[in-house]
Amino acid sequence: MSSYTISRHPEGVTLNRREYILDENDDLMLFDTADKAMDYLSEHMDLPSRDVSELEDHNIIIEKVD
């Protein structure tokens, strides 16, 4: 089963390691679908777009992990 993560590059610098969304136990939050990850983001911030590829232009990365 695949999962999706949400991350960003600190200060928008791609040389920096990504920061990931963590749960209350400091474990990596995994979402069943990209849409569920997008829903989570929508609940916690005002998104510039609901398109995953456009979010990357704003330093927000929703990525599939296996």
N, C-alpha and C positions, 0 to 999 in steps of 0.2 A: 504494500500500500504506500502510495506516495503522500508526502506532506509538503506544506508550504511554510516558509519563514518570512519574516519581515525584518529588514535591516537597512542600514544607511552607512555611508562613510563619514566619520567625524569631520566636521568642518568642510565637508564636501570634497575632501582630498582623497583621491582613489589610491594613493600610496599607503594611507592609513588602513588598518584592519577594520572590518565592518563592526558596527554595534548592532546587536540583535535585540528584539523584543523578548523579555524574559517574564516568566510567571512569578507568583508570590514566593516561590521556593528558589528563585534564581535559576530555574531550568529554562531551556530554550522553548519558547511557545511554538507549537506546531498546529497548523490549520489543515483541515481536510481538503479544502479547495482554495484557489486564489480568491474566489468570491467571498468566502468566509473571512479570509485575511483582510480583504477590502472592507467588509462590514465592521470588523474590529477597529480598523483605522478610522472609519467614518464615525464610530462612537466616541473616539478619543481625540479627534482633531478635525479641523476644517480642511478637507482635501481639495487640492487644485483641480483634480480630475478623478474619474472612476476608471480610467484606462491604465492598466498596469504599465504599458510601455511609456505613457506620458508621465507617470509618477517617477520613473527613473530620471527624467529630466529635472526633477525636483529633489533628487538625492534620496528617494524612497524606493527600496527594492523588494519586491515580492518574488520569491524564487522557489522553484520546485526542488525538493531534496528527496532522495530515495533511501 
